[in-house]
């Protein structure tokens, strides 16, 4: 189960918390003024979250491109119309 600590207590115990998080892979939630402000987690978990985020972003772009491709086919648009639309969007 994750540990929840105030920022001052976390500051005093930072070395122990880093070791514990790295070994147990259990995050520590840090609160300040009764609100969750940060999470201390292992580097491996952080990298996994980064990889998931990158994969999600890539999938979003792929889906958007597929949607555009389908719309272009459906509307039977000419290449110059497509290029003009791309140029307009890039200029914003």
Biopython code that builds the backbone (N, CA, C, O; Angstrom):
import numpy as np
from Bio.PDB.StructureBuilder import StructureBuilder

atoms = [
    (1, "UNK", "N", (0.838, -1.173, 0.000)),
    (1, "UNK", "CA", (0.000, 0.000, 0.000)),
    (1, "UNK", "C", (0.887, 1.241, 0.000)),
    (1, "UNK", "O", (1.933, 1.272, 0.648)),
    (2, "UNK", "N", (0.463, 2.241, -0.719)),
    (2, "UNK", "CA", (1.253, 3.456, -0.812)),
    (2, "UNK", "C", (1.256, 4.221, 0.502)),
    (2, "UNK", "O", (0.308, 4.173, 1.286)),
    (3, "UNK", "N", (2.343, 4.917, 0.707)),
    (3, "UNK", "CA", (2.508, 5.725, 1.914)),
    (3, "UNK", "C", (2.125, 7.164, 1.574)),
    (3, "UNK", "O", (2.368, 7.634, 0.463)),
    (4, "UNK", "N", (1.531, 7.849, 2.529)),
    (4, "UNK", "CA", (1.149, 9.244, 2.346)),
    (4, "UNK", "C", (1.831, 10.052, 3.439)),
    (4, "UNK", "O", (1.656, 9.792, 4.629)),
    (5, "UNK", "N", (2.615, 11.040, 3.008)),
    (5, "UNK", "CA", (3.365, 11.847, 3.968)),
    (5, "UNK", "C", (3.230, 13.325, 3.644)),
    (5, "UNK", "O", (3.053, 13.717, 2.491)),
    (6, "UNK", "N", (3.319, 14.139, 4.701)),
    (6, "UNK", "CA", (3.406, 15.571, 4.490)),
    (6, "UNK", "C", (4.773, 15.925, 3.936)),
    (6, "UNK", "O", (5.727, 15.160, 4.079)),
    (7, "UNK", "N", (4.865, 17.076, 3.309)),
    (7, "UNK", "CA", (6.100, 17.468, 2.652)),
    (7, "UNK", "C", (7.272, 17.582, 3.629)),
    (7, "UNK", "O", (8.394, 17.210, 3.284)),
    (8, "UNK", "N", (7.038, 18.078, 4.816)),
    (8, "UNK", "CA", (8.120, 18.209, 5.804)),
    (8, "UNK", "C", (8.622, 16.845, 6.258)),
    (8, "UNK", "O", (9.828, 16.626, 6.364)),
    (9, "UNK", "N", (7.701, 15.934, 6.525)),
    (9, "UNK", "CA", (8.111, 14.580, 6.933)),
    (9, "UNK", "C", (8.851, 13.892, 5.796)),
    (9, "UNK", "O", (9.851, 13.212, 6.027)),
    (10, "UNK", "N", (8.367, 14.064, 4.572)),
    (10, "UNK", "CA", (9.030, 13.463, 3.413)),
    (10, "UNK", "C", (10.445, 14.022, 3.261)),
    (10, "UNK", "O", (11.377, 13.289, 2.929)),
    (11, "UNK", "N", (10.594, 15.294, 3.500)),
    (11, "UNK", "CA", (11.916, 15.922, 3.410)),
    (11, "UNK", "C", (12.879, 15.291, 4.417)),
    (11, "UNK", "O", (14.030, 15.004, 4.089)),
    (12, "UNK", "N", (12.405, 15.079, 5.631)),
    (12, "UNK", "CA", (13.255, 14.486, 6.674)),
    (12, "UNK", "C", (13.617, 13.035, 6.366)),
    (12, "UNK", "O", (14.699, 12.576, 6.733)),
    (13, "UNK", "N", (12.732, 12.320, 5.703)),
    (13, "UNK", "CA", (12.917, 10.891, 5.449)),
    (13, "UNK", "C", (13.292, 10.580, 4.004)),
    (13, "UNK", "O", (13.193, 9.427, 3.583)),
    (14, "UNK", "N", (13.722, 11.580, 3.235)),
    (14, "UNK", "CA", (13.895, 11.392, 1.798)),
    (14, "UNK", "C", (14.812, 10.225, 1.440)),
    (14, "UNK", "O", (14.477, 9.431, 0.560)),
    (15, "UNK", "N", (15.939, 10.110, 2.092)),
    (15, "UNK", "CA", (16.862, 9.007, 1.784)),
    (15, "UNK", "C", (16.212, 7.647, 1.973)),
    (15, "UNK", "O", (16.322, 6.778, 1.109)),
    (16, "UNK", "N", (15.538, 7.460, 3.095)),
    (16, "UNK", "CA", (14.850, 6.195, 3.367)),
    (16, "UNK", "C", (13.730, 5.967, 2.360)),
    (16, "UNK", "O", (13.529, 4.848, 1.887)),
    (17, "UNK", "N", (13.007, 7.026, 2.038)),
    (17, "UNK", "CA", (11.894, 6.894, 1.097)),
    (17, "UNK", "C", (12.376, 6.487, -0.288)),
    (17, "UNK", "O", (11.762, 5.643, -0.940)),
    (18, "UNK", "N", (13.473, 7.086, -0.734)),
    (18, "UNK", "CA", (14.019, 6.735, -2.051)),
    (18, "UNK", "C", (14.407, 5.262, -2.081)),
    (18, "UNK", "O", (14.100, 4.555, -3.040)),
    (19, "UNK", "N", (15.073, 4.807, -1.044)),
    (19, "UNK", "CA", (15.461, 3.390, -0.978)),
    (19, "UNK", "C", (14.237, 2.488, -0.972)),
    (19, "UNK", "O", (14.190, 1.492, -1.694)),
    (20, "UNK", "N", (13.257, 2.832, -0.165)),
    (20, "UNK", "CA", (12.035, 2.029, -0.059)),
    (20, "UNK", "C", (11.281, 1.984, -1.384)),
    (20, "UNK", "O", (10.835, 0.918, -1.809)),
    (21, "UNK", "N", (11.138, 3.123, -2.030)),
    (21, "UNK", "CA", (10.415, 3.185, -3.299)),
    (21, "UNK", "C", (11.154, 2.378, -4.360)),
    (21, "UNK", "O", (10.531, 1.654, -5.136)),
    (22, "UNK", "N", (12.469, 2.497, -4.396)),
    (22, "UNK", "CA", (13.262, 1.765, -5.383)),
    (22, "UNK", "C", (13.175, 0.254, -5.176)),
    (22, "UNK", "O", (13.107, -0.507, -6.141)),
    (23, "UNK", "N", (13.177, -0.176, -3.919)),
    (23, "UNK", "CA", (13.150, -1.611, -3.622)),
    (23, "UNK", "C", (11.755, -2.205, -3.765)),
    (23, "UNK", "O", (11.586, -3.260, -4.378)),
    (24, "UNK", "N", (10.758, -1.534, -3.204)),
    (24, "UNK", "CA", (9.403, -2.095, -3.142)),
    (24, "UNK", "C", (8.517, -1.684, -4.312)),
    (24, "UNK", "O", (7.464, -2.279, -4.545)),
    (25, "UNK", "N", (8.951, -0.660, -5.047)),
    (25, "UNK", "CA", (8.162, -0.131, -6.153)),
    (25, "UNK", "C", (6.766, 0.295, -5.700)),
    (25, "UNK", "O", (5.797, 0.195, -6.453)),
    (26, "UNK", "N", (6.682, 0.767, -4.462)),
    (26, "UNK", "CA", (5.428, 1.315, -3.937)),
    (26, "UNK", "C", (5.574, 2.825, -3.859)),
    (26, "UNK", "O", (6.484, 3.319, -3.193)),
    (27, "UNK", "N", (4.709, 3.560, -4.517)),
    (27, "UNK", "CA", (4.848, 5.019, -4.532)),
    (27, "UNK", "C", (4.570, 5.644, -3.168)),
    (27, "UNK", "O", (3.900, 5.060, -2.316)),
    (28, "UNK", "N", (5.098, 6.831, -2.991)),
    (28, "UNK", "CA", (4.839, 7.628, -1.800)),
    (28, "UNK", "C", (4.153, 8.905, -2.272)),
    (28, "UNK", "O", (4.687, 9.629, -3.112)),
    (29, "UNK", "N", (2.982, 9.174, -1.733)),
    (29, "UNK", "CA", (2.241, 10.384, -2.064)),
    (29, "UNK", "C", (2.644, 11.464, -1.070)),
    (29, "UNK", "O", (2.653, 11.245, 0.141)),
    (30, "UNK", "N", (2.973, 12.622, -1.601)),
    (30, "UNK", "CA", (3.396, 13.729, -0.747)),
    (30, "UNK", "C", (2.311, 14.795, -0.785)),
    (30, "UNK", "O", (1.892, 15.261, -1.845)),
    (31, "UNK", "N", (1.871, 15.166, 0.429)),
    (31, "UNK", "CA", (0.804, 16.169, 0.535)),
    (31, "UNK", "C", (1.358, 17.463, 1.111)),
    (31, "UNK", "O", (2.350, 17.474, 1.839)),
    (32, "UNK", "N", (0.691, 18.538, 0.763)),
    (32, "UNK", "CA", (1.035, 19.854, 1.297)),
    (32, "UNK", "C", (-0.268, 20.616, 1.464)),
    (32, "UNK", "O", (-1.056, 20.747, 0.527)),
    (33, "UNK", "N", (-0.477, 21.113, 2.668)),
    (33, "UNK", "CA", (-1.726, 21.812, 2.997)),
    (33, "UNK", "C", (-2.938, 20.950, 2.668)),
    (33, "UNK", "O", (-3.911, 21.408, 2.069)),
    (34, "UNK", "N", (-2.848, 19.694, 3.076)),
    (34, "UNK", "CA", (-3.936, 18.711, 2.967)),
    (34, "UNK", "C", (-4.316, 18.359, 1.525)),
    (34, "UNK", "O", (-5.408, 17.845, 1.285)),
    (35, "UNK", "N", (-3.431, 18.630, 0.569)),
    (35, "UNK", "CA", (-3.708, 18.277, -0.823)),
    (35, "UNK", "C", (-2.540, 17.489, -1.401)),
    (35, "UNK", "O", (-1.378, 17.785, -1.121)),
    (36, "UNK", "N", (-2.856, 16.492, -2.204)),
    (36, "UNK", "CA", (-1.825, 15.723, -2.878)),
    (36, "UNK", "C", (-1.092, 16.638, -3.847)),
    (36, "UNK", "O", (-1.712, 17.292, -4.685)),
    (37, "UNK", "N", (0.235, 16.681, -3.729)),
    (37, "UNK", "CA", (1.025, 17.584, -4.564)),
    (37, "UNK", "C", (2.034, 16.854, -5.440)),
    (37, "UNK", "O", (2.382, 17.336, -6.518)),
    (38, "UNK", "N", (2.510, 15.686, -4.982)),
    (38, "UNK", "CA", (3.553, 14.988, -5.728)),
    (38, "UNK", "C", (3.531, 13.508, -5.377)),
    (38, "UNK", "O", (2.929, 13.088, -4.388)),
    (39, "UNK", "N", (4.200, 12.739, -6.211)),
    (39, "UNK", "CA", (4.346, 11.309, -5.962)),
    (39, "UNK", "C", (5.805, 10.937, -6.190)),
    (39, "UNK", "O", (6.395, 11.279, -7.215)),
    (40, "UNK", "N", (6.364, 10.245, -5.236)),
    (40, "UNK", "CA", (7.709, 9.708, -5.372)),
    (40, "UNK", "C", (7.557, 8.262, -5.829)),
    (40, "UNK", "O", (6.929, 7.449, -5.151)),
    (41, "UNK", "N", (8.138, 7.951, -6.987)),
    (41, "UNK", "CA", (8.039, 6.595, -7.485)),
    (41, "UNK", "C", (9.374, 6.154, -8.031)),
    (41, "UNK", "O", (10.258, 6.974, -8.279)),
    (42, "UNK", "N", (9.519, 4.845, -8.219)),
    (42, "UNK", "CA", (10.796, 4.315, -8.689)),
    (42, "UNK", "C", (11.065, 4.777, -10.112)),
    (42, "UNK", "O", (10.147, 5.098, -10.867)),
    (43, "UNK", "N", (12.339, 4.802, -10.457)),
    (43, "UNK", "CA", (12.725, 5.213, -11.802)),
    (43, "UNK", "C", (12.141, 4.270, -12.842)),
    (43, "UNK", "O", (11.739, 4.710, -13.919)),
    (44, "UNK", "N", (12.090, 2.985, -12.535)),
    (44, "UNK", "CA", (11.522, 2.009, -13.472)),
    (44, "UNK", "C", (10.050, 2.308, -13.749)),
    (44, "UNK", "O", (9.598, 2.240, -14.892)),
    (45, "UNK", "N", (9.311, 2.638, -12.696)),
    (45, "UNK", "CA", (7.895, 2.984, -12.879)),
    (45, "UNK", "C", (7.751, 4.261, -13.692)),
    (45, "UNK", "O", (6.874, 4.368, -14.549)),
    (46, "UNK", "N", (8.620, 5.228, -13.417)),
    (46, "UNK", "CA", (8.600, 6.478, -14.175)),
    (46, "UNK", "C", (8.835, 6.203, -15.657)),
    (46, "UNK", "O", (8.113, 6.729, -16.503)),
    (47, "UNK", "N", (9.837, 5.387, -15.980)),
    (47, "UNK", "CA", (10.129, 5.072, -17.379)),
    (47, "UNK", "C", (8.964, 4.331, -18.024)),
    (47, "UNK", "O", (8.651, 4.573, -19.189)),
    (48, "UNK", "N", (8.323, 3.440, -17.290)),
    (48, "UNK", "CA", (7.151, 2.741, -17.822)),
    (48, "UNK", "C", (6.036, 3.734, -18.155)),
    (48, "UNK", "O", (5.399, 3.627, -19.202)),
    (49, "UNK", "N", (5.806, 4.686, -17.276)),
    (49, "UNK", "CA", (4.785, 5.708, -17.533)),
    (49, "UNK", "C", (5.150, 6.550, -18.749)),
    (49, "UNK", "O", (4.281, 6.893, -19.551)),
    (50, "UNK", "N", (6.426, 6.884, -18.889)),
    (50, "UNK", "CA", (6.877, 7.640, -20.057)),
    (50, "UNK", "C", (6.644, 6.845, -21.341)),
    (50, "UNK", "O", (6.187, 7.395, -22.343)),
    (51, "UNK", "N", (6.956, 5.563, -21.307)),
    (51, "UNK", "CA", (6.762, 4.706, -22.480)),
    (51, "UNK", "C", (5.288, 4.569, -22.836)),
    (51, "UNK", "O", (4.920, 4.596, -24.010)),
    (52, "UNK", "N", (4.455, 4.424, -21.826)),
    (52, "UNK", "CA", (3.006, 4.336, -22.056)),
    (52, "UNK", "C", (2.501, 5.638, -22.663)),
    (52, "UNK", "O", (1.706, 5.622, -23.603)),
    (53, "UNK", "N", (2.956, 6.754, -22.132)),
    (53, "UNK", "CA", (2.545, 8.055, -22.646)),
    (53, "UNK", "C", (2.973, 8.235, -24.097)),
    (53, "UNK", "O", (2.197, 8.717, -24.923)),
    (54, "UNK", "N", (4.196, 7.852, -24.403)),
    (54, "UNK", "CA", (4.690, 7.967, -25.776)),
    (54, "UNK", "C", (3.907, 7.057, -26.714)),
    (54, "UNK", "O", (3.580, 7.448, -27.835)),
    (55, "UNK", "N", (3.609, 5.854, -26.260)),
    (55, "UNK", "CA", (2.833, 4.920, -27.088)),
    (55, "UNK", "C", (1.425, 5.455, -27.332)),
    (55, "UNK", "O", (0.895, 5.336, -28.436)),
    (56, "UNK", "N", (0.826, 6.038, -26.313)),
    (56, "UNK", "CA", (-0.513, 6.620, -26.466)),
    (56, "UNK", "C", (-0.493, 7.794, -27.444)),
    (56, "UNK", "O", (-1.389, 7.931, -28.276)),
    (57, "UNK", "N", (0.528, 8.633, -27.339)),
    (57, "UNK", "CA", (0.644, 9.777, -28.253)),
    (57, "UNK", "C", (0.819, 9.287, -29.683)),
    (57, "UNK", "O", (0.212, 9.826, -30.608)),
    (58, "UNK", "N", (1.643, 8.273, -29.861)),
    (58, "UNK", "CA", (1.865, 7.717, -31.203)),
    (58, "UNK", "C", (0.568, 7.144, -31.756)),
    (58, "UNK", "O", (0.239, 7.359, -32.922)),
    (59, "UNK", "N", (-0.161, 6.423, -30.933)),
    (59, "UNK", "CA", (-1.426, 5.835, -31.373)),
    (59, "UNK", "C", (-2.447, 6.915, -31.729)),
    (59, "UNK", "O", (-3.216, 6.755, -32.677)),
    (60, "UNK", "N", (-2.457, 8.000, -30.982)),
    (60, "UNK", "CA", (-3.359, 9.120, -31.270)),
    (60, "UNK", "C", (-3.044, 9.733, -32.625)),
    (60, "UNK", "O", (-3.950, 10.041, -33.400)),
    (61, "UNK", "N", (-1.763, 9.910, -32.906)),
    (61, "UNK", "CA", (-1.359, 10.473, -34.200)),
    (61, "UNK", "C", (-1.713, 9.521, -35.331)),
    (61, "UNK", "O", (-2.219, 9.952, -36.367)),
    (62, "UNK", "N", (-1.456, 8.244, -35.146)),
    (62, "UNK", "CA", (-1.785, 7.251, -36.167)),
    (62, "UNK", "C", (-3.284, 7.255, -36.449)),
    (62, "UNK", "O", (-3.701, 7.222, -37.607)),
    (63, "UNK", "N", (-4.090, 7.295, -35.395)),
    (63, "UNK", "CA", (-5.541, 7.304, -35.571)),
    (63, "UNK", "C", (-6.000, 8.567, -36.288)),
    (63, "UNK", "O", (-6.873, 8.515, -37.154)),
    (64, "UNK", "N", (-5.408, 9.702, -35.922)),
    (64, "UNK", "CA", (-5.770, 10.961, -36.581)),
    (64, "UNK", "C", (-5.419, 10.917, -38.065)),
    (64, "UNK", "O", (-6.200, 11.371, -38.901)),
    (65, "UNK", "N", (-4.260, 10.379, -38.391)),
    (65, "UNK", "CA", (-3.864, 10.266, -39.798)),
    (65, "UNK", "C", (-4.785, 9.315, -40.564)),
    (65, "UNK", "O", (-5.123, 9.568, -41.721)),
    (66, "UNK", "N", (-5.182, 8.236, -39.922)),
    (66, "UNK", "CA", (-6.129, 7.315, -40.565)),
    (66, "UNK", "C", (-7.475, 7.998, -40.801)),
    (66, "UNK", "O", (-8.091, 7.812, -41.850)),
    (67, "UNK", "N", (-7.925, 8.778, -39.840)),
    (67, "UNK", "CA", (-9.189, 9.519, -39.997)),
    (67, "UNK", "C", (-9.100, 10.513, -41.148)),
    (67, "UNK", "O", (-10.037, 10.655, -41.935)),
    (68, "UNK", "N", (-7.967, 11.197, -41.236)),
    (68, "UNK", "CA", (-7.768, 12.147, -42.332)),
    (68, "UNK", "C", (-7.759, 11.417, -43.674)),
    (68, "UNK", "O", (-8.379, 11.860, -44.641)),
    (69, "UNK", "N", (-7.059, 10.311, -43.714)),
    (69, "UNK", "CA", (-6.987, 9.530, -44.949)),
    (69, "UNK", "C", (-8.379, 9.078, -45.397)),
    (69, "UNK", "O", (-8.710, 9.155, -46.580)),
    (70, "UNK", "N", (-9.174, 8.615, -44.466)),
    (70, "UNK", "CA", (-10.535, 8.182, -44.787)),
    (70, "UNK", "C", (-11.398, 9.355, -45.264)),
    (70, "UNK", "O", (-12.176, 9.212, -46.208)),
    (71, "UNK", "N", (-11.261, 10.509, -44.614)),
    (71, "UNK", "CA", (-12.027, 11.688, -45.014)),
    (71, "UNK", "C", (-11.633, 12.154, -46.407)),
    (71, "UNK", "O", (-12.490, 12.553, -47.196)),
    (72, "UNK", "N", (-10.339, 12.105, -46.713)),
    (72, "UNK", "CA", (-9.862, 12.493, -48.042)),
    (72, "UNK", "C", (-10.437, 11.566, -49.100)),
    (72, "UNK", "O", (-10.899, 12.022, -50.146)),
    (73, "UNK", "N", (-10.410, 10.277, -48.831)),
    (73, "UNK", "CA", (-10.977, 9.310, -49.782)),
    (73, "UNK", "C", (-12.472, 9.527, -49.953)),
    (73, "UNK", "O", (-12.989, 9.501, -51.070)),
    (74, "UNK", "N", (-13.162, 9.742, -48.839)),
    (74, "UNK", "CA", (-14.613, 9.924, -48.878)),
    (74, "UNK", "C", (-14.996, 11.163, -49.693)),
    (74, "UNK", "O", (-15.958, 11.130, -50.461)),
    (75, "UNK", "N", (-14.256, 12.234, -49.529)),
    (75, "UNK", "CA", (-14.558, 13.491, -50.210)),
    (75, "UNK", "C", (-13.932, 13.570, -51.597)),
    (75, "UNK", "O", (-14.208, 14.494, -52.363)),
    (76, "UNK", "N", (-13.082, 12.589, -51.913)),
    (76, "UNK", "CA", (-12.419, 12.548, -53.220)),
    (76, "UNK", "C", (-11.694, 13.868, -53.512)),
    (76, "UNK", "O", (-11.849, 14.456, -54.583)),
    (77, "UNK", "N", (-10.902, 14.314, -52.536)),
    (77, "UNK", "CA", (-10.202, 15.590, -52.648)),
    (77, "UNK", "C", (-8.971, 15.479, -53.541)),
    (77, "UNK", "O", (-8.324, 14.434, -53.613)),
    (78, "UNK", "N", (-8.669, 16.568, -54.211)),
    (78, "UNK", "CA", (-7.486, 16.646, -55.059)),
    (78, "UNK", "C", (-6.257, 16.942, -54.200)),
    (78, "UNK", "O", (-6.376, 17.521, -53.120)),
    (79, "UNK", "N", (-5.094, 16.549, -54.675)),
    (79, "UNK", "CA", (-3.843, 16.728, -53.937)),
    (79, "UNK", "C", (-3.575, 18.194, -53.614)),
    (79, "UNK", "O", (-3.098, 18.495, -52.520)),
    (80, "UNK", "N", (-3.867, 19.118, -54.534)),
    (80, "UNK", "CA", (-3.586, 20.531, -54.273)),
    (80, "UNK", "C", (-4.477, 21.099, -53.167)),
    (80, "UNK", "O", (-4.056, 21.996, -52.437)),
    (81, "UNK", "N", (-5.690, 20.591, -53.037)),
    (81, "UNK", "CA", (-6.587, 21.009, -51.959)),
    (81, "UNK", "C", (-6.040, 20.529, -50.618)),
    (81, "UNK", "O", (-6.069, 21.256, -49.625)),
    (82, "UNK", "N", (-5.548, 19.316, -50.607)),
    (82, "UNK", "CA", (-4.975, 18.744, -49.382)),
    (82, "UNK", "C", (-3.732, 19.529, -48.971)),
    (82, "UNK", "O", (-3.567, 19.870, -47.800)),
    (83, "UNK", "N", (-2.859, 19.814, -49.937)),
    (83, "UNK", "CA", (-1.636, 20.559, -49.639)),
    (83, "UNK", "C", (-1.947, 21.966, -49.141)),
    (83, "UNK", "O", (-1.267, 22.462, -48.243)),
    (84, "UNK", "N", (-2.948, 22.610, -49.698)),
    (84, "UNK", "CA", (-3.347, 23.946, -49.246)),
    (84, "UNK", "C", (-3.858, 23.893, -47.806)),
    (84, "UNK", "O", (-3.552, 24.778, -47.006)),
    (85, "UNK", "N", (-4.627, 22.871, -47.476)),
    (85, "UNK", "CA", (-5.139, 22.721, -46.112)),
    (85, "UNK", "C", (-3.997, 22.470, -45.128)),
    (85, "UNK", "O", (-3.990, 23.018, -44.025)),
    (86, "UNK", "N", (-3.041, 21.647, -45.529)),
    (86, "UNK", "CA", (-1.880, 21.382, -44.675)),
    (86, "UNK", "C", (-1.099, 22.669, -44.463)),
    (86, "UNK", "O", (-0.699, 22.970, -43.339)),
    (87, "UNK", "N", (-0.878, 23.427, -45.518)),
    (87, "UNK", "CA", (-0.139, 24.686, -45.423)),
    (87, "UNK", "C", (-0.865, 25.666, -44.481)),
    (87, "UNK", "O", (-0.223, 26.349, -43.683)),
    (88, "UNK", "N", (-2.163, 25.729, -44.575)),
    (88, "UNK", "CA", (-2.949, 26.624, -43.725)),
    (88, "UNK", "C", (-2.805, 26.255, -42.253)),
    (88, "UNK", "O", (-2.627, 27.126, -41.400)),
    (89, "UNK", "N", (-2.884, 24.963, -41.963)),
    (89, "UNK", "CA", (-2.763, 24.505, -40.580)),
    (89, "UNK", "C", (-1.354, 24.773, -40.039)),
    (89, "UNK", "O", (-1.197, 25.201, -38.895)),
    (90, "UNK", "N", (-0.348, 24.524, -40.853)),
    (90, "UNK", "CA", (1.038, 24.751, -40.411)),
    (90, "UNK", "C", (1.328, 26.225, -40.176)),
    (90, "UNK", "O", (2.180, 26.553, -39.350)),
    (91, "UNK", "N", (0.657, 27.106, -40.866)),
    (91, "UNK", "CA", (0.927, 28.528, -40.723)),
    (91, "UNK", "C", (0.289, 29.135, -39.464)),
    (91, "UNK", "O", (0.569, 30.286, -39.129)),
    (92, "UNK", "N", (-0.541, 28.396, -38.785)),
    (92, "UNK", "CA", (-1.205, 28.910, -37.575)),
    (92, "UNK", "C", (-0.268, 28.930, -36.396)),
    (92, "UNK", "O", (-0.663, 29.333, -35.302)),
]
sb = StructureBuilder()
sb.init_structure("model")
sb.init_model(0)
sb.init_chain("A")
sb.init_seg("    ")
for serial, (resi, resn, name, xyz) in enumerate(atoms, 1):
    if name == "N":
        sb.init_residue(resn, " ", resi, " ")
    sb.init_atom(name, np.array(xyz, "f"), 0.0, 1.0, " ", f" {name:<3s}", serial, name[0])
structure = sb.get_structure()
